[in-house]
Structures are given as structure tokens and as C-alpha cells.
Amino acid sequence: MIIILGATGTIGRQLVKLLEKSQHEFRLVARSIEHAKKVLPAQFVRYGDLDSPQSLAAAFDGGTCLFLLSGHGEGMEAQQINAINTATKLGIKRIVKISGCEASIAPHAKSETGREHYRIEQHLKKYCNDYVILRCNFFMQNLLGPVAGMVKNKNKILMPFSKDTIFSFIDAQDIAACAMQALIQEKHSAKTFYITGQPSSFLELSEALSEHLSKPVAYKKVPLWVVKIIMRIKGESARHIRHQSQMAKLFMLGAGIKSTTSVNDLLGHPPITLNHFIKSNLNHFQ
Ligand SMILES: NC(=O)c1ccc[n+]([C@@H]2O[C@H](COP(=O)([O-])OP(=O)(O)OC[C@H]3O[C@@H](n4cnc5c(N)ncnc54)[C@H](OP(=O)(O)O)[C@@H]3O)[C@@H](O)[C@H]2O)c1
């Protein structure tokens, strides 16, 4: 039985759709049963809070595989270590971990989240022989938040990157499909994949939006300090502002350039393109 963490999140919801279509038995572990039962198939939801390790044994009961994901907020490292420790104690064989952008993952990386993902990966490899690590590039779904709001309200995108800075944006739908393969195919054991889309940029995004919305959408580079002030005014947490700022600096230095064949290798087809993603999610920008 496959135990899913983070089922209410961006990747998790896509993964649940795939699991529902499959023959595999699964359970969805959530800290808020009430919320999870509203947005997920309620009969599969179980209580479990990663901040409360004593809740995890019951949450993981009967599991043979664990999908390991929690948001990159405060406490991510402790939460995921709790999950790995409980899962290995219970004899769960395979653990599939969603990890960060490859260029951010190192013991002394400039990104706090990258350092945490590095230490979680190390812990996972030490205590679980049958792991699969899926490092992921910048999600296309990130573009559906403040970026889509700017397009909707002002017909322009303000970001701290040059318009042609390369991002190999990846659709969370592809990540979920890769995770499904990682959970069910034995041959992927003890492997680390870096999941990316094809090279693209904010220029390509503004051009695709201009075409599909039939109105000009401009792109303007703004200094990172301006973005940080806006985030503070909006009341974003210190951790989130730090994370966004550290990642932005890495992407300015080319962290998003690398484009891999992992989606093709795992799924047998190329990743979803930015243009296709925009067309499928146009309502967010209107
Ligand atoms: N966004 C990117 O571009 C990007 C790129 C590379 C890697 N990543 C990595 O991807 C991961 C996030 O993936 P995502 O965007 O799919 O997740 P997400 O949408 O941020 O959702 C986080 C999930 O974790 C659950 N969760 C949080 N705290 C929990 C707790 N204490 N107990 C149980 N569940 C808990 C949340 O449940 P609730 O519904 O209860 O909140 C939610 O289902 C992070 O590790 C991040 O570093 C992100």
C-alpha cells in the first residue's frame, strides 16, 4: 500500500488523480482531516501530522511505499526526518522523496531550503536502501500565483530576472507522473533524478500570454530589493522571503538552465511545454 504525504498540495493533488485511475492501494495522510476530506477522495484520508511524530505510526500503518513531501516552510527538515524515521521503523520499503532544484542542493548551499533538502537526502540514503529522489526545477504552477495576478490586473509581469534568463520550468503534472513511476517500478530503486522541463524564459511566457490572451503582456525586470519590500508589505513570512530571495539569486546565476531527459526516461514522452501549460491554464491569467 502506498502512503502519500502532501496530498492536498500542488504535486500531491495530481498524484492522487493518477492513483485513483490505477489498481494500486493507497492512503492519503493529512494533518487537517476536515480540509483534506473536502478536496481529496475522503475514503482514503487518514490523520497524520509531520510535526507530531507520535501520530505517524498509525498514519503509515500497512504501508509498503511512502511518498515523502512537505512544503518548504519552517520545520521541513524535522518533518521529513520524522517521516523517514517512522517509515523505516515500520519496515516501509520504498521511500520516494520530492527534493529541490539541483543547483540549490549542497551542504553549504546559498539556499537554506537547499541545505535542508541536502541533509534530508543524506538521512534518507543512510536509513533506506530502497529510496528514489526526485529533485525538481521551478514549477510552472508557481506562475499561477502573483505572476498571474500581475497579468490579470496590469497586463505586465515584473520579476527580478532578465527576460531571457533560462528556466527549465516543469509542470507539477509531469512531476506527479514521474513520482508514480518511482513508487511502482522496482528498477528505479536507489536512483536520483533531476526533473526539468525544456528550456524557456519569462520572455517566452510573456509572448505566449500575449498570443493566447490576444493582448500585449509586457515583461519588466525590477531589482530584487523591490520584490522583497513588496513581499514584506504583503505580510509574507521571513522564511518565505528569504527562500524566494536566495532562490532568485541562484536562478539569476543560471540555476534554471539545466534541462534533463528524466521526464522522457521515466515517462517515455517529453515534458509538458510552457506554451501548452499556459493554454491549459489560461483562466488564471484572465
Ligand atoms: N515550487 C517549486 O518551484 C519547487 C521546486 C523544486 C522543489 N520544490 C519542493 O517541492 C515541495 C513542495 O511541493 P508542493 O508545492 O507540491 O507542496 P505544497 O503545495 O506546498 O503542499 C505542501 C503539502 O505538505 C502538507 N504538509 C505541510 N505540513 C504538514 C504537516 N505538518 N503534516 C502533514 N502534512 C503537512 C500540506 O498539507 P496542508 O494541506 O495541511 O497544508 C500540503 O499537502 C517542497 O519540498 C519544495 O522544496 C518546489
The ligand as a MOL file (V3000), in Angstrom:
LIG
                    3D

  0  0  0     0  0            999 V3000
M  V30 BEGIN CTAB
M  V30 COUNTS 48 52 0 0 0
M  V30 BEGIN ATOM
M  V30 1 N 7.6620 25.2850 -6.0290 0
M  V30 2 C 8.7640 24.9660 -6.6790 0
M  V30 3 O 9.0970 25.5690 -7.7230 0
M  V30 4 C 9.6210 23.8440 -6.1870 0
M  V30 5 C 10.7450 23.4860 -6.9460 0
M  V30 6 C 11.5190 22.4010 -6.5260 0
M  V30 7 C 11.1810 21.7060 -5.3750 0
M  V30 8 N 10.1030 22.1070 -4.6340 0 CHG=1
M  V30 9 C 9.8000 21.3390 -3.4150 0
M  V30 10 O 8.5020 20.7720 -3.5050 0
M  V30 11 C 7.9810 20.5910 -2.1850 0
M  V30 12 C 6.6100 21.2120 -2.1110 0
M  V30 13 O 5.7590 20.5670 -3.0510 0
M  V30 14 P 4.2960 21.1200 -3.3510 0
M  V30 15 O 4.4470 22.5270 -3.9090 0
M  V30 16 O 3.5860 20.1030 -4.1220 0 CHG=-1
M  V30 17 O 3.6950 21.2370 -1.9010 0
M  V30 18 P 2.6790 22.3070 -1.3420 0
M  V30 19 O 1.6620 22.6490 -2.3780 0
M  V30 20 O 3.4820 23.4160 -0.7110 0
M  V30 21 O 1.9450 21.4800 -0.2270 0
M  V30 22 C 2.6010 21.0660 0.9460 0
M  V30 23 C 1.8910 19.8220 1.4510 0
M  V30 24 O 2.5190 19.3870 2.6560 0
M  V30 25 C 1.4900 19.2030 3.6460 0
M  V30 26 N 2.0010 19.4470 4.9920 0
M  V30 27 C 2.6230 20.5580 5.4190 0
M  V30 28 N 2.8950 20.4340 6.7490 0
M  V30 29 C 2.4130 19.2300 7.1470 0
M  V30 30 C 2.3830 18.5490 8.3750 0
M  V30 31 N 2.8800 19.0970 9.4850 0
M  V30 32 N 1.8420 17.3090 8.4040 0
M  V30 33 C 1.3170 16.7380 7.2810 0
M  V30 34 N 1.3130 17.3470 6.0770 0
M  V30 35 C 1.8500 18.5850 6.0080 0
M  V30 36 C 0.4320 20.2440 3.2820 0
M  V30 37 O -0.7930 19.9350 3.8990 0
M  V30 38 P -1.8800 21.0590 4.3180 0
M  V30 39 O -2.9530 20.9890 3.2630 0
M  V30 40 O -2.3760 20.6160 5.6410 0
M  V30 41 O -1.1840 22.3800 4.3600 0
M  V30 42 C 0.4140 20.0840 1.7630 0
M  V30 43 O -0.3320 18.9620 1.3820 0
M  V30 44 C 8.9650 21.2790 -1.2210 0
M  V30 45 O 9.7830 20.3050 -0.6420 0
M  V30 46 C 9.7590 22.1860 -2.1530 0
M  V30 47 O 11.0510 22.4750 -1.6640 0
M  V30 48 C 9.3130 23.1370 -5.0130 0
M  V30 END ATOM
M  V30 BEGIN BOND
M  V30 1 1 1 2
M  V30 2 2 2 3
M  V30 3 1 2 4
M  V30 4 1 4 5
M  V30 5 2 4 48
M  V30 6 2 5 6
M  V30 7 1 6 7
M  V30 8 2 7 8
M  V30 9 1 8 9
M  V30 10 1 8 48
M  V30 11 1 9 10
M  V30 12 1 9 46
M  V30 13 1 10 11
M  V30 14 1 11 12
M  V30 15 1 11 44
M  V30 16 1 12 13
M  V30 17 1 13 14
M  V30 18 2 14 15
M  V30 19 1 14 16
M  V30 20 1 14 17
M  V30 21 1 17 18
M  V30 22 2 18 19
M  V30 23 1 18 20
M  V30 24 1 18 21
M  V30 25 1 21 22
M  V30 26 1 22 23
M  V30 27 1 23 24
M  V30 28 1 23 42
M  V30 29 1 24 25
M  V30 30 1 25 26
M  V30 31 1 25 36
M  V30 32 1 26 27
M  V30 33 1 26 35
M  V30 34 2 27 28
M  V30 35 1 28 29
M  V30 36 1 29 30
M  V30 37 2 29 35
M  V30 38 1 30 31
M  V30 39 2 30 32
M  V30 40 1 32 33
M  V30 41 2 33 34
M  V30 42 1 34 35
M  V30 43 1 36 37
M  V30 44 1 36 42
M  V30 45 1 37 38
M  V30 46 2 38 39
M  V30 47 1 38 40
M  V30 48 1 38 41
M  V30 49 1 42 43
M  V30 50 1 44 45
M  V30 51 1 44 46
M  V30 52 1 46 47
M  V30 END BOND
M  V30 END CTAB
M  END
